[in-house]
């Protein structure tokens, strides 16, 4: 899929990793360089838009279609995933920060594939 095709199906912003419509997260579009354990683990960074979308995903507890970026303009649908648990605790973030090489992680969101 391209981001345009994903947008045509679910809506939301073309560049957001958690596109939203009317205050609800409608998909997860994840890069493996920033989320090496995706789709099982999402690692939101900093910024009001990013942190706000992550908080909405955790709060809504509704499964969303999930896509992984494979290359430029090529996203793979990997299933529908829902939040299992989330933590902003430093000891939860630390191992993911080491593994990903990132210092901007604000929370760890563990996801589980939804039963269809």
Number of C-alpha atoms within 10 A of each C-alpha: 15 14 19 13 13 20 17 11 11 16 17 21 15 16 11 16 20 25 22 19 12 8 13 16 27 22 26 25 23 24 19 14 12 18 19 16 16 21 24 16 20 26 23 22 18 13 11 9 12 16 16 15 21 24 16 15 24 20 13 13 14 15 21 20 19 22 24 20 18 13 9 8 11 13 20 15 15 13 17 20 22 22 22 14 13 18 14 12 11 13 9 14 19 16 11 21 18 10 12 17 12 15 13 13 21 20 23 23 25 20 20 17 18 14 9 5
